[in-house]
Amino acid sequence: MKALVLAVVLGAVSLYAQTSTSTSQQNTGVPNPATSPQQNPNPSGATRPQNLSERGIERIVKEVHHELVLLPFYGVFDNLAYQVAPDGTVTLMGQVVRPTLKSDAENVVKKIEGVERVVNQIKVLPVSPNDDRIRRDTYRAIYGNDVLSQYSLRAVPPIHIIVENGHVTLEGVVARQMDKQIAEMQAKSVPGAFSVTDNLRVENE
């Protein structure tokens, strides 16, 4: 089992990629894609494709990462994650504000060489004026902080703010443990937020 955490070079959006070089999948809290097929003829008599090599999986991981980073409208209020299985199945996960971002992500990944199928588990967040207000207020609280303001200078800030029905989840990558703690504290200061879940990861940990 091999896990990769990839930090986006352009704008420092964080994408979490899991790769598996065996037929088992690591439990990520979401349904796993189908395990790789046995090398037996299918009912139609055709032989199913061989599992990808480790190098092949790593190539797909990099290409998926690249394509998702360049998606229009992928911003600080969205979170994308993905998982690559040895049979060429890519599972897309996360949360987005725009329904078009979910379909766009699936469409670009389908075109990658070696991808056999795409399982799109990306959740489109419900439309809510209250959630929109919490998003804006949380953004100001985090990126207006003197310590965290450095992150706002990037093309896409690396601390992603996911809001659903008043509940805030922080996703992404920060440089230091202290930054993670400050971001959580700032998010908890926002009026109207029912809860804050801090899923931020610290680089090199």
Sequence and secondary structure as in RCSB ss.txt:
>XXXX:A:sequence
MKALVLAVVLGAVSLYAQTSTSTSQQNTGVPNPATSPQQNPNPSGATRPQNLSERGIERIVKEVHHELVLLPFYG
VFDNLAYQVAPDGTVTLMGQVVRPTLKSDAENVVKKIEGVERVVNQIKVLPVSPNDDRIRRDTYRAIYGNDVLSQ
YSLRAVPPIHIIVENGHVTLEGVVARQMDKQIAEMQAKSVPGAFSVTDNLRVENE
>XXXX:A:secstr
 EEEEEE SSTT EEEEEE SSS     SS        SSB TTS B      HHHHHHHHHHHHHHHHT TT  
TT EEEEEE TTSEEEEEEEES HHHHHHHHHHHHTSTT  EEEE  EE    HHHHHHHHHHHHHHHTSTTTGG
GGGSSS SEEEEEETTEEEEEEEESSHHHHHHHHHHHHTSTT  EEEE  EETT 
